Each structure stands twice: as structure tokens, then as C-alpha cells.
């Protein structure tokens, strides 16, 4: 079970850490780039990052529910911190799905077609949603670490 806990934690950290890197480090560093180059950079960056997020979106709920049931016997009796993590995780997954299937597709389409207005608008939407999702992820990690002790 300790390996599953480690995998669960690593995937959460990779997802949230990737958002932190994108929002806090890459966003300001990419700002001086010419619009077309900046938007292409973001489209390529998300294209490499999102497969990892898909892995997290699939494995985190499965491993989380397995760990909760293995440890507590039933989801009906888990402590409040597990329910908080579950709720925040569901919101994060739904936000990722929206990002992936709506603004990220528009970003890619805009970059591919040279419609940088559409791509810029999509990137702006992604930035706002990633900021919220990153905050939820940081709270979730805090709850997990504080609640488990």
C-alpha cells in the first residue's frame, strides 16, 4: 500500500507542480516573446504536459478510492480531510476536462491557423482556469498532508 500512496502523491505533485511552473515561472518568462512565438510555445507546452495530467486524472481517483477503502473500510466512514480531498479533486478534474476540450482546442486551432486573436483569447481563459486549479491543488496537498497526521 505504501507504493500506491507514493504513486498517488507523486502524480498529485506532478500535476500541481506543473501548473505552478506554468503559471509562476513560464508565464512571466514567455511574456516578452512575439505573440505568435509565445502562443506556439504555450500550445507545445500544454501538448507535452497534458498527457501527464490525463494520467493523473485517471490514476488519482482510482488510487484515492482504493486507498480510502483499504484504510477506512468504506467511503461512508472516511475522515473529513479525505472528503475534502475528494471534493477538490473532482472539481480539479472537471476543470481540467473543460480546459482540455474547450480553450486548449481553441488555442491549438488558433495557433495552427494563424488566428492569434482566437489563440490569445483561449490562452487567457486557460491562464485564469489554471490559476484556480493550481490554488485548489495546493489546498488539496495541504489538506492531505495536514489531515493524514
N, C-alpha and C positions, 0 to 999 in steps of 0.2 A: 504494500500500500504506500510505502514511503516514496517509491519511484513514481507512482501515479500523482502523488502530491507534488513532487518535484516537477514533473511534466506540466501539470496544471499551472503551477506557479510560474514556470518559465514562459509558457505561452501567454499568460496574462501580462507578464513583464515585457515580452517582445511586442505585443500589441500596443500596450500603453506607452512603452518606451519609444516605439516607432512614431506614435503620434506626437510625443514630446519632442523628439528630434525634428520631425517635420515642422511643427508649429513654432518651436522656440529657437531652433538652430537654422534649418534650411530656409524657412520663410524670409527672415531678415537678410540672410546671405544671398538669396536669389533676387531680392528686390532691385538691385541696380542693373540687372540684365535687361537687354532689349526685350520687349513684350513677347515676340514670337519665340525667342530662346527660353524665356522664363516659363512660358506656358508649356512648351515642349518638355522642358526639364521636369515640371510637375507631372505631366502625363506619363513620362517614363518612370519617374519615381514611384507614383502610385501603381503603375503597372508591375513593378518589382515588389512593392510592399503588400499589395492586396492579396496575392496568393498566400502569404503568411497569415494575413488576417482571416482568410477563408479557413485555413487550418485551425486557427484559434476559435473561430465561430462554431466549428463543428466539434472540436475536441473539448473545449471548455465546458459546455453544458453536459456532455456525456460524462466526462470525468468528474465534474462537480456533483452531479446527481448520484453517480456511483459512490463517490467518497462520502457524501452526506448519508446515504442509506447504509453504507458499510459501517460508518462510525456511530450513527444515531439510531439505526434500525428502521426509520421511516421518516419521510419528509414532514409528517404531522408533528414530530417532536423535536425538530431541529431548533437550536437556539436562535435568537433574533438576528445575530450577525450573519448567519447563513441565509436567512430570508432576505436581508438587506443586500447581500452579495448577489443572490438570485435575481432580485428585482432590478438592481442596477445593471446586471449582466444582460438581462432580457432587453432593457432599454438600449444598451450599447449595441447589441446585435441588431436590433431593429434600425437604429440609426446608421450602422454600417451598411445594412442592406439598402437603405434609402440612398446613401452616398454612392454606393456602387452602381445601382441600377438607374439612378436619375442624374445627378450632377456630374459624376465621373464619366458616364457615357457621353454627356453633352460636351465635357471638356475634351475627350478624345476626338469626338466628331468635329468639334471646332478647330482643334489643332490640325487634324488631317485635312480638313477642307480649307484651312487658312482663314476661317471666321474667328478672328481673335476677340471680337466683341462677345460672341457666344461663349467662347472658351474662358474668357476673363470673368464673365458673369458666373459661369459654373464653378470656376476656381474660388471665387468669393463665397459662394454657397458652401463649398467643401470646407473652406477655412473656418467658417462660423460653426459648422457642424462638428468638425474635428476638435475645435476648442471646447465645445460642450462635452463631447465624448471623452476627450482627454481628462477633463475635470472629473467626470463620472468614474473613469478608470482609476484615477489617483485616489478618489474616495473609496472605491471598491478595494483597492490594495490596502489602504489604511485600515478599513473595517476588517479585512481578512487577517491582517497581522495583529491588530489590537484585540479582535474578538476571539482569536484562537488561543489567546493566553489567559 
